[in-house]
Amino acid sequence: MGLQARDIPNIISIARVILVFPVIWLLLHQDYRSAMALFFVAGISDALDGFLARQFRWQSRLGGILDPLADKFLLVSVYFCLGWLQVLPLWLVSLVILRDVVIVSGALAWHFRVEKLDAEPSLVSKANTGLQIMLVLLVVYNLGFTPVSETFLSGMIWAVAFTTLWSGVDYVVSWGRKAGQQMRR
């Protein structure tokens, strides 16, 4: 059983997971320009694997798991690293990680206790992910290229905090409601 063309999106997702390690290494060694370049490569690869999966109908159950996990692994690792470097406040890093732990724990509980999970991210969750990515790019740009206004940076930090809390609560409330409905059946 060899690789087939339909495996390309999954291979790209696996490559994105592997890419996390050099991104973190570059950040820890304060090579912010190279880290930003690899972060962009990861973003492009995310768009590419999604495009290929949709365009050629190469979606798979594995891809549905790998793709968001690769994204989360990259974002959580970068947030942890930027917190470690004391570039992002630890309270924000903790909030981002806690939200993801709650969501993943809830998804696993749903999958194993209720039924097979087939979830789409909510609109607020997509907005949160977009803001989290923008904040990472802004912080790394601030470190490696040109200083960014502290007011703007602070505003982005608060926007990420707000959407992180909002999306976390949204997931808990909506999936808790769905679980209650499923249990009553």
Secondary structure, DSSP 4 states (H G I P E B T S, - for coil): ----GGGHHHHHHHHHHHHHHHHHHHHHTT-HHHHHHHHHHHHHHHHHHHHHHHHTT---HHHHHHHHHHHHHHHHHHHHHHHHTTSS-HHHHHHHHHHHHHHHHHHHHHHHHTS-------HHHHHHHHHHHHHHHHHHHHHHTS---HHHHHHHHHHHHHHHHHHHHHHHHHHHHHHHHHHH-
